[in-house]
Amino acid sequence: MKIRNPFLQALVLIVIASAVAVVANGFASRTRRLVLPGYYPNALKVPQTVEAPAASVAPPVTATTETTATMVPVTETVAPAITATTATAEVGGLKPAAPPMTETVAPAPAPPADPLAKFQPHPDKAYVEIGGEDAARLHSQGVLFLDARRSAAYEESHIAGARPFSVWESDVDDKVNALFSERSDPTEQNKPIVIYCTGGACEDSHMLSQKLWGIQFNNLYVYKDGFPDWQQRRGPVRSGSNP
């Protein structure tokens, strides 16, 4: 039976093409397979900020130590008494007594500054963009780096220690869920994570940040200039499939 209506003919062709595309995508390799967007019911929810209990202890200790150090009775010296005694001793022909020794208390050294103090959680936004200097500082402190590029580009060369998290490949949701299981505690989720791709107009790192923010990761940073900038700065790199 022939279909004479041109609109019905077009509809039949669209249905057949869609079915062929779905079947072809099912047999495609991991790096070429298209992934439908995941469903993240918490993507628009702003999580509550978790306060670190021990963060505010250091300043009071430093202030107390400095106050104690400055309360040494330096001004209440015995200089006037020594002067009077010396004058009396000189009149009597006696050798003046040596002034009493006072003990000087050195102030306690200040605790070293936390290199990650400026990278605090920001639950109100999915990510904060950073440059190469901040990326190098975070990398030197052992912060987790995630590579949002394709696996082929990652295996060719990547930032040393970075994990492969290609946002376009079929196993990205499995990797996101595994990372959540690894850092399910709120204090672990508040630790900084750096995400990068090729920089410039590349949005892969921003898309991966949105996925992670949707499951309560609250301290995400996008290395806006990406891997090309890291190479120009001669940062440590590796090749292969392992971090």
Buried (B, 14 or more C-beta within 10 A) or exposed (E): EEEEEEEEEEEEEEEEEEEEEEEEBEEEEEEEBEBEEEEBEEEEEEBEEBEEEEEEEEEEEBEEBEEEEEEEEEEEEEEEEBEEBBEEEEEEEEEEEEBEEEEEEEEEEEEEEEEBEEBBBBBEEBBBEBEBEBBBBBBEEEBBBBBBBBBEBBBEEBBEEBBBBBBBBBBBBEBBEEBBEEBEEBEEBBBBBBBBBBBEEBEBBBBBBBBBBBBBBBBBBBBBBBBEBBEEEEBEEBEEEEB
